[in-house]
Amino acid sequence: MAAARARASRKHPVAKPSPTPVLESRTAHIPVGPRLEAVLELAYRARRPVLLEGPTGIGKSDIVKKLADRLGIAHVVLDLSLLEPPDLVGLPVIQDGRTRYAVPDILPQDGAGILMLEELNRAERYIQQPALQLLSARRLHGYELPPGWACFAAVNPESEGYHVTPLDKALRARFLSLPVRADRPSWLAWAQVNDVHPGVIAIAQAHERVLDDVPPRTWTYVSHLLKTLRPEEIENVGLLRDALSGYLPTSWLELVVSSRGVWSSRLPFDVRALLADYDRRADLSRAVRGFAEAGQTDRLDEITTRLVRLLEGPEAGVLAGERQITLASFEALLADLPGDQRDKLVEALGRNPTATSLIDVRPEELCERYANSPAQRKLQGWAADPLKQHRVGLSVTALSSHLERQTKLAEVKRSNVVRASLGVLLAELPERWALDLVATCKRLGITPIRPG
C-alpha cells in the first residue's frame, strides 16, 4: 500500500502553496533638498496630508517654508507640544440652544497655504487626536480647512531615542509618509547664500559625513557663535573649546579649532557674490581688477581658493539650479583674472558633474550623429573662446556620466554611430577635456572611430 501511495504521489504531485509575497519595507530616505521639495509640491497640489519623519534639526520645517515662499502661498506653523485642545478644537459656545465650537484664530479661514503641524508625535494624546483629525479629514467639528490649503506634519523617528507618543498604524496609512534625512549638498548650498560662517562651510565641504552625527541646525548655531568672535578671541583656544563643546562632539570641535587660521578674510566682499552678481555689480569688478593691477596676488589667491572649494563641491549644482551661479557672472569674472587663476576655476567647474545643468547641450547630442549638428557648432565656438572652456568641460563631464550610466553598454560599444560621433568630438576637443573623455572610453571599453 505504501508503495502504491508513493507511485500515485509521483503521478499526481500535491501542489505546494505559493509563497506569501514579502512586502519590501520602505527604508529609502529622501534628502531634504530639491527632491523632497518636488514631492511636497505634488502633495500640496493634490491636497494630500504629509508626514515628514526625520531627526530634529535637519530642515524639515525650513523646506516646507521654502516651498510656500516659492509658490507664493501662506505658511502657518503650529507647535503642537505647546497647545491645549481648545487651541485647535475651539471653545464651546451656546447658540440657539445648541453647543458649537468657536473657530480658533490660529486656523486659516481663506486663501491658499500650508498648515504645518510641528511635534505631532511629541504632543500628548489629547492634542494628537484633533490634530490627526484635521490632517486626515481636513475638518474638525464645524471647522473645515479651506480648499486652497494643505496640511503637513513633522515627526521624529520612534526608534531613535526620542520621547515620542507613537502614532496609530491605521492613521499613518492615511498620510503620504516621507522618511527624510539631512542632505549635505542642499545644506551647503543653503549655507553659501545664508551667511553661514566660512569656517563651518569649509568643514562641511571637506567632510562628507559632516551631518551624520551633527544636524544642520547645530552647525548653524556654531556659525552664530563663530561670527560673534572678536579677532583676539579667535586665538583663544580655551574659549573656543569651552563655547563649542556645548554644541559639538570632541572630534568636530577640534576640527573647527584647528582650522581657525583660515576663518578670517581680507576681502571687502563675500566671494559667493562673484558667481551670482559679478556681471551686474560694478563694485565687485572694480575690486577684483584693482587687486590684479596692484599685484595683490595674495588676495587673488584667496578668491580662487574659496571659489574652487565651492565650484568643485556638491552644492554647486544646487546653487546653479537656484541661479546663485550663472555663466554670465562666472565668465565676466574669468575675464578679469590672470591666466593661472582662471584655469583653476575652469577646472573646478568644468569637472563638476552636479553643475552640468548650466549648459544647454545634452549628452545624447554629442554621441548620436554629432557631425554637422547644432551641438557641434556650439562646442566648436566654446572651444575657440578662452572664456568658455568650462562649457566644453561641462559638456564632456555630462557625456562621461551619460556613458557610465548606460544599461546596454554592449550595444553602445557596437554602435558605429556612437563610436563615429565620439571620434569626431575627440578630434575637436581641447587636450585637457579630450583626455578626460579618452579615459572614460578606455574605462568602459568604447573604441571611438577617428574621422578619416
Buried (B, 14 or more C-beta within 10 A) or exposed (E): EEEEEEEEEEEEEEEEEEEEEEEEEEEEBBBBBBEBBEBBEEBBEEEBBBBBBBBBBBBBBBBBBBBBEEBEBBBBBBEBEEBEBEBBBBEEEEEEEEEBBBBBEEBBEEEBBBBBBBBBBBBEEEBBBBBBBBBBEBEBBEBBBBEBBBBBBBBBBEEEEEEBBEBEEEBBEBBBBBBBBBBBBBBBBBBBBEEBBBBBBBBBBEEEEBBEEBBBBBBBBBBEBBBEBEEEEBEBEEEBBEBBEEBBEEEBBBBBBEBBEEBEBEBEBBBBBBBBBBBEBEEBBEBBEEBBEEEEBEBBBBBBEBBBBBBBBBBBBBBBBBEBBBBEBBBBBBBBBEEEBBBBBBBBBBBBBBBBEBBEBBBEBBBBBBEEBEBBEBBEEBBEEEBBBBBBBBBBBBBBBBBEEBEEBEEBBEBEEBBBBBBBBBEBBBEBBBEBBBEBBEEBEBEBBEEE
